[in-house]
Amino acid sequence: MEDAQIGWIAAIIIGGLAGWLAEMFMKSDHGVFMNIILGIIGAAVANALLGMFGVVLGGWLGYLIAGFIGACILIAAGRMIRR
């Protein structure tokens, strides 16, 4: 789930930042812990989806971008399920 180029602490920080950015972009309110979870799981989801198209994002910037994209996807999916 975590990119081999970054450690756990960096994954938590970058995941939290990606989740927070997605929260602002999607105009939702989840809290810090959920932002971290959304960012980390979102990065795994986005990397899997992008990998199907041959796109590979690496390093902390790639993890941030993937986390943002994936967190937005997860927020949108959660909204669709709730409605």
N, C-alpha and C positions, 0 to 999 in steps of 0.2 A: 504494500500500500504506500509505503514511503519511498521517495526517490533515494537511491543509494548515495548520492552526492551530498546530501544534507543530513544532519543528525536529528534526534528526537526533539531537542530544544528548539532548533531552527524550524522544524516542521510545525511545532505548536505555535511559534511566533508568526511564521509566514501563513499558516492556516488560519490563525485568528485575524490577521490583516486581510487575507483574501475573503474570509467570511464577512468581515465588517464592510469591506468594499461592496460585496454582493448585497448585503443588507441595505446599504445606502442606495445602491442602484435600483434594487427591486422594491424600495420603500416598505420595508418590513421591520419588525422589532423582535429580535430573538434573544438578546443578551450575549455576554462575552463567551460563556461556555459553549453555547450553541453555535456561535460564530466560528469558534475553533473547530468544533466537530464538523460543521458544514464545509469549512475550508479544507480540512484534511481528507474527508470522505469525497468531497467535490473534486479534489485534485486526482484522486484515484479513478473516479468515474470519468472525468474529462480525459485523463491520460489513456484510459481504455478506449473511449470513443474516438479520440484523435488517432490512436494507434491503429485502428481499423482502416484509417485513410492514409496511413504511412507518415503521419506527422508525429514527431518526437520532440517534446519540450524537456530540456534538462536544466540543472542548476536552480538557484533560488528564484530567479526571475521566471523561468519556465514553470516552476512549482506554484508561484504566485498567480500567474496567468491561468494555469490549469485549475487551480483552486477557485479562482474567481468565476471562471466559466462553469465549472462543476457545481459550485454553490448556487449560482443562478439557476441552473437546471434543477437542482434539488428543491429550491424554494418554489419554483414554478410547478414542479411535480406535486409538492405538498399542497399548494393552493388548489390544484386540479382535483386531488383526492378529497380534500375537505369540502368541495362544492358539489 
